[in-house]
Amino acid sequence: MRTLKMVKPGETVRVVRVAGSGPLRRRIMEMGITKGVQLIVRKVAPLGDPMEVHVRGSELSLRKSDADIIEVE
């Protein structure tokens, strides 16, 4: 399965599943990243971490480790 970590800047993807458990999963879901929502990867920092995504009208910064548990298509 493809994760958000693998998505290139400018691509639009849809969330299939937020893997993991506990506080990290809950924090990601509280930011609005839930099953079925569309994300646009705006940009990635020069060293690759963090990445900026557009979700539900907001811009969010995510660490690559957090993006790795978000499965997309």
Backbone atoms as SQL, in Angstrom:
CREATE TABLE atoms (id INTEGER PRIMARY KEY, chain TEXT, resi INTEGER, resn TEXT, atom TEXT, x REAL, y REAL, z REAL);
INSERT INTO atoms VALUES
  (1, 'A', 1, 'MET', 'N', 0.854, -1.188, 0.000),
  (2, 'A', 1, 'MET', 'CA', 0.000, 0.000, 0.000),
  (3, 'A', 1, 'MET', 'C', 0.892, 1.241, 0.000),
  (4, 'A', 2, 'ARG', 'N', 0.458, 2.252, -0.684),
  (5, 'A', 2, 'ARG', 'CA', 1.181, 3.522, -0.781),
  (6, 'A', 2, 'ARG', 'C', 0.852, 4.380, 0.437),
  (7, 'A', 3, 'THR', 'N', 1.864, 5.028, 0.996),
  (8, 'A', 3, 'THR', 'CA', 1.638, 5.903, 2.148),
  (9, 'A', 3, 'THR', 'C', 1.845, 7.356, 1.746),
  (10, 'A', 4, 'LEU', 'N', 1.389, 8.256, 2.580),
  (11, 'A', 4, 'LEU', 'CA', 1.518, 9.684, 2.319),
  (12, 'A', 4, 'LEU', 'C', 2.978, 10.097, 2.205),
  (13, 'A', 5, 'LYS', 'N', 3.850, 9.382, 2.864),
  (14, 'A', 5, 'LYS', 'CA', 5.281, 9.671, 2.820),
  (15, 'A', 5, 'LYS', 'C', 5.835, 9.559, 1.397),
  (16, 'A', 6, 'MET', 'N', 5.233, 8.716, 0.561),
  (17, 'A', 6, 'MET', 'CA', 5.710, 8.460, -0.805),
  (18, 'A', 6, 'MET', 'C', 5.162, 9.444, -1.840),
  (19, 'A', 7, 'VAL', 'N', 4.200, 10.277, -1.466),
  (20, 'A', 7, 'VAL', 'CA', 3.532, 11.176, -2.407),
  (21, 'A', 7, 'VAL', 'C', 4.432, 12.369, -2.727),
  (22, 'A', 8, 'LYS', 'N', 4.491, 12.738, -3.992),
  (23, 'A', 8, 'LYS', 'CA', 5.304, 13.861, -4.456),
  (24, 'A', 8, 'LYS', 'C', 4.519, 15.172, -4.343),
  (25, 'A', 9, 'PRO', 'N', 5.206, 16.303, -4.197),
  (26, 'A', 9, 'PRO', 'CA', 4.530, 17.605, -4.144),
  (27, 'A', 9, 'PRO', 'C', 3.676, 17.839, -5.397),
  (28, 'A', 10, 'GLY', 'N', 2.480, 18.383, -5.182),
  (29, 'A', 10, 'GLY', 'CA', 1.559, 18.660, -6.276),
  (30, 'A', 10, 'GLY', 'C', 0.533, 17.563, -6.514),
  (31, 'A', 11, 'GLU', 'N', 0.731, 16.391, -5.944),
  (32, 'A', 11, 'GLU', 'CA', -0.202, 15.282, -6.129),
  (33, 'A', 11, 'GLU', 'C', -1.390, 15.401, -5.182),
  (34, 'A', 12, 'THR', 'N', -2.549, 14.947, -5.664),
  (35, 'A', 12, 'THR', 'CA', -3.753, 14.870, -4.848),
  (36, 'A', 12, 'THR', 'C', -4.049, 13.398, -4.607),
  (37, 'A', 13, 'VAL', 'N', -4.281, 13.040, -3.363),
  (38, 'A', 13, 'VAL', 'CA', -4.555, 11.645, -3.004),
  (39, 'A', 13, 'VAL', 'C', -5.751, 11.581, -2.059),
  (40, 'A', 14, 'ARG', 'N', -6.289, 10.372, -1.893),
  (41, 'A', 14, 'ARG', 'CA', -7.402, 10.143, -0.974),
  (42, 'A', 14, 'ARG', 'C', -6.938, 9.185, 0.113),
  (43, 'A', 15, 'VAL', 'N', -7.302, 9.475, 1.351),
  (44, 'A', 15, 'VAL', 'CA', -6.901, 8.635, 2.480),
  (45, 'A', 15, 'VAL', 'C', -7.724, 7.355, 2.480),
  (46, 'A', 16, 'VAL', 'N', -7.031, 6.217, 2.539),
  (47, 'A', 16, 'VAL', 'CA', -7.683, 4.917, 2.604),
  (48, 'A', 16, 'VAL', 'C', -7.809, 4.473, 4.055),
  (49, 'A', 17, 'ARG', 'N', -6.740, 4.717, 4.839),
  (50, 'A', 17, 'ARG', 'CA', -6.728, 4.252, 6.223),
  (51, 'A', 17, 'ARG', 'C', -5.644, 4.973, 7.000),
  (52, 'A', 18, 'VAL', 'N', -5.920, 5.220, 8.264),
  (53, 'A', 18, 'VAL', 'CA', -4.900, 5.729, 9.178),
  (54, 'A', 18, 'VAL', 'C', -4.524, 4.559, 10.073),
  (55, 'A', 19, 'ALA', 'N', -3.324, 4.027, 9.847),
  (56, 'A', 19, 'ALA', 'CA', -2.862, 2.860, 10.604),
  (57, 'A', 19, 'ALA', 'C', -2.381, 3.299, 11.990),
  (58, 'A', 20, 'GLY', 'N', -1.824, 2.381, 12.731),
  (59, 'A', 20, 'GLY', 'CA', -1.301, 2.707, 14.042),
  (60, 'A', 20, 'GLY', 'C', -2.388, 2.712, 15.098),
  (61, 'A', 21, 'SER', 'N', -2.001, 3.129, 16.284),
  (62, 'A', 21, 'SER', 'CA', -2.950, 3.178, 17.393),
  (63, 'A', 21, 'SER', 'C', -2.461, 4.196, 18.418),
  (64, 'A', 22, 'GLY', 'N', -3.311, 4.456, 19.374),
  (65, 'A', 22, 'GLY', 'CA', -2.945, 5.321, 20.483),
  (66, 'A', 22, 'GLY', 'C', -2.963, 6.794, 20.157),
  (67, 'A', 23, 'PRO', 'N', -2.169, 7.564, 20.903),
  (68, 'A', 23, 'PRO', 'CA', -2.202, 9.023, 20.806),
  (69, 'A', 23, 'PRO', 'C', -1.826, 9.565, 19.419),
  (70, 'A', 24, 'LEU', 'N', -0.884, 8.934, 18.729),
  (71, 'A', 24, 'LEU', 'CA', -0.477, 9.416, 17.411),
  (72, 'A', 24, 'LEU', 'C', -1.622, 9.321, 16.411),
  (73, 'A', 25, 'ARG', 'N', -2.293, 8.199, 16.366),
  (74, 'A', 25, 'ARG', 'CA', -3.426, 8.011, 15.456),
  (75, 'A', 25, 'ARG', 'C', -4.550, 9.001, 15.781),
  (76, 'A', 26, 'ARG', 'N', -4.834, 9.152, 17.045),
  (77, 'A', 26, 'ARG', 'CA', -5.889, 10.073, 17.474),
  (78, 'A', 26, 'ARG', 'C', -5.541, 11.512, 17.094),
  (79, 'A', 27, 'ARG', 'N', -4.279, 11.927, 17.274),
  (80, 'A', 27, 'ARG', 'CA', -3.846, 13.283, 16.936),
  (81, 'A', 27, 'ARG', 'C', -3.998, 13.544, 15.442),
  (82, 'A', 28, 'ILE', 'N', -3.623, 12.581, 14.621),
  (83, 'A', 28, 'ILE', 'CA', -3.750, 12.733, 13.170),
  (84, 'A', 28, 'ILE', 'C', -5.218, 12.854, 12.777),
  (85, 'A', 29, 'MET', 'N', -6.072, 12.050, 13.377),
  (86, 'A', 29, 'MET', 'CA', -7.496, 12.106, 13.049),
  (87, 'A', 29, 'MET', 'C', -8.122, 13.413, 13.544),
  (88, 'A', 30, 'GLU', 'N', -7.653, 13.948, 14.653),
  (89, 'A', 30, 'GLU', 'CA', -8.156, 15.227, 15.158),
  (90, 'A', 30, 'GLU', 'C', -7.768, 16.393, 14.250),
  (91, 'A', 31, 'MET', 'N', -6.687, 16.237, 13.485),
  (92, 'A', 31, 'MET', 'CA', -6.282, 17.265, 12.533),
  (93, 'A', 31, 'MET', 'C', -7.150, 17.241, 11.281),
  (94, 'A', 32, 'GLY', 'N', -8.042, 16.269, 11.161),
  (95, 'A', 32, 'GLY', 'CA', -8.938, 16.199, 10.013),
  (96, 'A', 32, 'GLY', 'C', -8.544, 15.175, 8.977),
  (97, 'A', 33, 'ILE', 'N', -7.503, 14.407, 9.240),
  (98, 'A', 33, 'ILE', 'CA', -7.065, 13.385, 8.295),
  (99, 'A', 33, 'ILE', 'C', -7.769, 12.085, 8.658),
  (100, 'A', 34, 'THR', 'N', -8.877, 11.839, 7.967),
  (101, 'A', 34, 'THR', 'CA', -9.690, 10.650, 8.220),
  (102, 'A', 34, 'THR', 'C', -9.919, 9.902, 6.910),
  (103, 'A', 35, 'LYS', 'N', -10.469, 8.717, 7.009),
  (104, 'A', 35, 'LYS', 'CA', -10.730, 7.886, 5.834),
  (105, 'A', 35, 'LYS', 'C', -11.621, 8.634, 4.840),
  (106, 'A', 36, 'GLY', 'N', -11.208, 8.630, 3.565),
  (107, 'A', 36, 'GLY', 'CA', -11.998, 9.226, 2.503),
  (108, 'A', 36, 'GLY', 'C', -11.692, 10.674, 2.185),
  (109, 'A', 37, 'VAL', 'N', -10.952, 11.367, 3.026),
  (110, 'A', 37, 'VAL', 'CA', -10.661, 12.789, 2.787),
  (111, 'A', 37, 'VAL', 'C', -9.547, 12.931, 1.742),
  (112, 'A', 38, 'GLN', 'N', -9.624, 13.986, 0.933),
  (113, 'A', 38, 'GLN', 'CA', -8.599, 14.255, -0.068),
  (114, 'A', 38, 'GLN', 'C', -7.516, 15.148, 0.505),
  (115, 'A', 39, 'LEU', 'N', -6.269, 14.841, 0.159),
  (116, 'A', 39, 'LEU', 'CA', -5.113, 15.616, 0.593),
  (117, 'A', 39, 'LEU', 'C', -4.345, 16.077, -0.630),
  (118, 'A', 40, 'ILE', 'N', -3.789, 17.263, -0.562),
  (119, 'A', 40, 'ILE', 'CA', -2.891, 17.753, -1.602),
  (120, 'A', 40, 'ILE', 'C', -1.552, 18.015, -0.935),
  (121, 'A', 41, 'VAL', 'N', -0.497, 17.397, -1.435),
  (122, 'A', 41, 'VAL', 'CA', 0.837, 17.644, -0.897),
  (123, 'A', 41, 'VAL', 'C', 1.344, 18.927, -1.535),
  (124, 'A', 42, 'ARG', 'N', 1.512, 19.955, -0.722),
  (125, 'A', 42, 'ARG', 'CA', 1.938, 21.263, -1.223),
  (126, 'A', 42, 'ARG', 'C', 3.444, 21.311, -1.460),
  (127, 'A', 43, 'LYS', 'N', 4.201, 20.972, -0.428),
  (128, 'A', 43, 'LYS', 'CA', 5.656, 21.014, -0.566),
  (129, 'A', 43, 'LYS', 'C', 6.314, 20.149, 0.498),
  (130, 'A', 44, 'VAL', 'N', 7.577, 19.862, 0.248),
  (131, 'A', 44, 'VAL', 'CA', 8.380, 19.081, 1.182),
  (132, 'A', 44, 'VAL', 'C', 9.619, 19.911, 1.492),
  (133, 'A', 45, 'ALA', 'N', 10.010, 19.941, 2.740),
  (134, 'A', 45, 'ALA', 'CA', 11.178, 20.717, 3.161),
  (135, 'A', 45, 'ALA', 'C', 12.431, 20.226, 2.429),
  (136, 'A', 46, 'PRO', 'N', 13.437, 21.090, 2.286),
  (137, 'A', 46, 'PRO', 'CA', 14.644, 20.725, 1.539),
  (138, 'A', 46, 'PRO', 'C', 15.316, 19.428, 1.997),
  (139, 'A', 47, 'LEU', 'N', 15.294, 19.154, 3.268),
  (140, 'A', 47, 'LEU', 'CA', 15.901, 17.916, 3.756),
  (141, 'A', 47, 'LEU', 'C', 14.888, 16.777, 3.840),
  (142, 'A', 48, 'GLY', 'N', 13.669, 17.012, 3.362),
  (143, 'A', 48, 'GLY', 'CA', 12.664, 15.953, 3.291),
  (144, 'A', 48, 'GLY', 'C', 11.724, 15.859, 4.471),
  (145, 'A', 49, 'ASP', 'N', 11.937, 16.645, 5.496),
  (146, 'A', 49, 'ASP', 'CA', 11.088, 16.555, 6.676),
  (147, 'A', 49, 'ASP', 'C', 10.955, 17.938, 7.293),
  (148, 'A', 50, 'PRO', 'N', 9.799, 18.495, 7.509),
  (149, 'A', 50, 'PRO', 'CA', 8.456, 17.934, 7.348),
  (150, 'A', 50, 'PRO', 'C', 7.892, 18.188, 5.938),
  (151, 'A', 51, 'MET', 'N', 6.648, 17.748, 5.747),
  (152, 'A', 51, 'MET', 'CA', 5.946, 17.998, 4.492),
  (153, 'A', 51, 'MET', 'C', 4.684, 18.794, 4.808),
  (154, 'A', 52, 'GLU', 'N', 4.276, 19.640, 3.861),
  (155, 'A', 52, 'GLU', 'CA', 3.080, 20.456, 4.056),
  (156, 'A', 52, 'GLU', 'C', 1.957, 19.898, 3.191),
  (157, 'A', 53, 'VAL', 'N', 0.797, 19.668, 3.812),
  (158, 'A', 53, 'VAL', 'CA', -0.360, 19.141, 3.086),
  (159, 'A', 53, 'VAL', 'C', -1.557, 20.067, 3.280),
  (160, 'A', 54, 'HIS', 'N', -2.415, 20.095, 2.273),
  (161, 'A', 54, 'HIS', 'CA', -3.656, 20.856, 2.329),
  (162, 'A', 54, 'HIS', 'C', -4.784, 19.866, 2.560),
  (163, 'A', 55, 'VAL', 'N', -5.524, 20.046, 3.649),
  (164, 'A', 55, 'VAL', 'CA', -6.627, 19.144, 3.975),
  (165, 'A', 55, 'VAL', 'C', -7.779, 19.959, 4.560),
  (166, 'A', 56, 'ARG', 'N', -8.964, 19.774, 4.010),
  (167, 'A', 56, 'ARG', 'CA', -10.181, 20.436, 4.499),
  (168, 'A', 56, 'ARG', 'C', -10.018, 21.950, 4.683),
  (169, 'A', 57, 'GLY', 'N', -9.338, 22.592, 3.739),
  (170, 'A', 57, 'GLY', 'CA', -9.179, 24.038, 3.788),
  (171, 'A', 57, 'GLY', 'C', -8.073, 24.539, 4.691),
  (172, 'A', 58, 'SER', 'N', -7.276, 23.651, 5.245),
  (173, 'A', 58, 'SER', 'CA', -6.178, 24.046, 6.138),
  (174, 'A', 58, 'SER', 'C', -4.857, 23.495, 5.632),
  (175, 'A', 59, 'GLU', 'N', -3.790, 24.185, 5.977),
  (176, 'A', 59, 'GLU', 'CA', -2.444, 23.725, 5.659),
  (177, 'A', 59, 'GLU', 'C', -1.857, 23.109, 6.926),
  (178, 'A', 60, 'LEU', 'N', -1.358, 21.881, 6.801),
  (179, 'A', 60, 'LEU', 'CA', -0.773, 21.181, 7.941),
  (180, 'A', 60, 'LEU', 'C', 0.648, 20.764, 7.624),
  (181, 'A', 61, 'SER', 'N', 1.496, 20.739, 8.614),
  (182, 'A', 61, 'SER', 'CA', 2.840, 20.205, 8.474),
  (183, 'A', 61, 'SER', 'C', 2.889, 18.870, 9.191),
  (184, 'A', 62, 'LEU', 'N', 3.400, 17.869, 8.496),
  (185, 'A', 62, 'LEU', 'CA', 3.498, 16.528, 9.064),
  (186, 'A', 62, 'LEU', 'C', 4.928, 16.023, 8.965),
  (187, 'A', 63, 'ARG', 'N', 5.382, 15.356, 10.005),
  (188, 'A', 63, 'ARG', 'CA', 6.670, 14.675, 9.938),
  (189, 'A', 63, 'ARG', 'C', 6.535, 13.465, 9.035),
  (190, 'A', 64, 'LYS', 'N', 7.623, 13.061, 8.420),
  (191, 'A', 64, 'LYS', 'CA', 7.605, 11.878, 7.545),
  (192, 'A', 64, 'LYS', 'C', 7.207, 10.635, 8.330),
  (193, 'A', 65, 'SER', 'N', 7.598, 10.539, 9.585),
  (194, 'A', 65, 'SER', 'CA', 7.233, 9.371, 10.398),
  (195, 'A', 65, 'SER', 'C', 5.724, 9.313, 10.624),
  (196, 'A', 66, 'ASP', 'N', 5.080, 10.482, 10.754),
  (197, 'A', 66, 'ASP', 'CA', 3.623, 10.528, 10.904),
  (198, 'A', 66, 'ASP', 'C', 2.949, 10.213, 9.572),
  (199, 'A', 67, 'ALA', 'N', 3.488, 10.730, 8.483),
  (200, 'A', 67, 'ALA', 'CA', 2.918, 10.499, 7.153),
  (201, 'A', 67, 'ALA', 'C', 3.018, 9.036, 6.749),
  (202, 'A', 68, 'ASP', 'N', 3.951, 8.318, 7.340),
  (203, 'A', 68, 'ASP', 'CA', 4.150, 6.908, 6.986),
  (204, 'A', 68, 'ASP', 'C', 3.022, 5.998, 7.475),
  (205, 'A', 69, 'ILE', 'N', 2.195, 6.442, 8.405),
  (206, 'A', 69, 'ILE', 'CA', 1.091, 5.593, 8.868),
  (207, 'A', 69, 'ILE', 'C', -0.236, 5.936, 8.184),
  (208, 'A', 70, 'ILE', 'N', -0.193, 6.901, 7.238),
  (209, 'A', 70, 'ILE', 'CA', -1.401, 7.296, 6.508),
  (210, 'A', 70, 'ILE', 'C', -1.368, 6.637, 5.138),
  (211, 'A', 71, 'GLU', 'N', -2.256, 5.651, 4.912),
  (212, 'A', 71, 'GLU', 'CA', -2.307, 4.945, 3.637),
  (213, 'A', 71, 'GLU', 'C', -3.215, 5.699, 2.673),
  (214, 'A', 72, 'VAL', 'N', -2.745, 5.892, 1.436),
  (215, 'A', 72, 'VAL', 'CA', -3.474, 6.689, 0.448),
  (216, 'A', 72, 'VAL', 'C', -3.572, 5.939, -0.883),
  (217, 'A', 73, 'GLU', 'N', -4.460, 6.458, -1.742),
  (218, 'A', 73, 'GLU', 'CA', -4.553, 5.940, -3.109),
  (219, 'A', 73, 'GLU', 'C', -4.683, 7.088, -4.072);
